[in-house]
Amino acid sequence: MGKNRLEAFSDGVIAIIITIMVLEMKAPHGSELADLLPVAPTFLTYILSYIYVGLYWNNHHHLFHVVQRVSGGVLWANLHLLFWLSLIPFVTRWLGDNHFTAWPTALYGMVLFMAAVAYYLLTRALLGVHGTGGNVKLAAAVGRDVKGKLSVVAYALAIGLAFVVPAFSLALYALVAAVWLIPDRRIEQVIEP
């Protein structure tokens, strides 16, 4: 089956996720610049979450650019990814409202961890449809996925650190996002002749 409906649905869900995140941010009462200080954690968490959702959208878009068809398993794997991404507004709000305490920081990491696992499963489902030799572009684009595997390890470490020093967890989440901001040239290399 074709991939167009899956891409359109995913784009719509991701747009809604970003909309929910911004609607969850509440403006402070008061008109002074100092009135923004109590909502700074919420705003900083929003920025990090926006970057993460943007990274997933960007990578999802690139991934499906080299895909010709999907299967029922791919549809379910994609829904699995969208489920975890849809929880980002909730954990963003909880983390920001509680000023980076242990449990919200850990749950934020758990959602990031599960989204990364879901993305990995989506790539494996796509490779299953196309076969590692059947779609050279897809196989080359996915590669060994070292960055993805290291991200999962970093999230797991950050979840544990949330109960020791939540700031270290947040630093790891930001570091992983920064690593993913560096473009992965594998897909562009296989798309462009």
Residue, then its C-alpha position, 0 to 999 in steps of 0.5 A: m500500500g502507498k505511504n501518502r496517507l501515513e505521512a499526511f496523518s503523521d504530519g497532522v498528529i505532530a502539528i496537533i502535538i505542537t499546538i497542544m504544547v503551546l496551548e498548555m503554556k499559561a501566561p503569567h499574571g502581571s505585566e512586569l518582566a519579573d513576572l515571567l520568572p515563575v514560568a521560565p521552567t515551563f518555557l524552557t521545557y517547551i523549547l526542549s520539547y519543541i526541538y524534540v518534536g521537530l527532530y522527530w518530524n524532520n527524521h520521519h519526513h526524511l525516512f519516508h522520502v526513501v520509502q516506496r510502500v508500507s504495510g499493516g505492521v508499518l502502520w502500527a509501528n508508526l502509530h506506536l511512535l505517534f502515541w509516545l510523541s503525543l505524551i510529550p505535551f503532558v510530560t512537558r507541562w508536568l516537568g515545567d510546572n514542577h521545576f524539574t523535580a525527580w519524578p517529572t524529569a524521569l517520566y519526561g525521559m521515559v517518554l523520550f526513551m520510548a519514542a526512540v524505541a518506537y522510532y527504531l521499531l518503525t525503521r525495522a518494520l520498514l526494512g522488513v517491508h523493503g528488505t535490506g537489499g530491496n531498498v538500497k536507499l532505505a538500508a543506507a539511510v538507516g545504516r547501523d543507527v549508532k546515534g539512535k542506539l546511543s540516544v536510548v542509552a543516554y535516556a536510560l542513564a538520564i532516567g536513573l540520574a533524575f532521582v540523584v541530580p535532575a539537572f544532569s538528566l536535563a543536560l543529557y536530554a539537551l545533549v541528545a537533542a543537540v546531537w540530533l540537530i547536527p544533520d544526518r547526511r545519510i539520507e540526503q546522500v542516498i536521495e540526491p544523485 
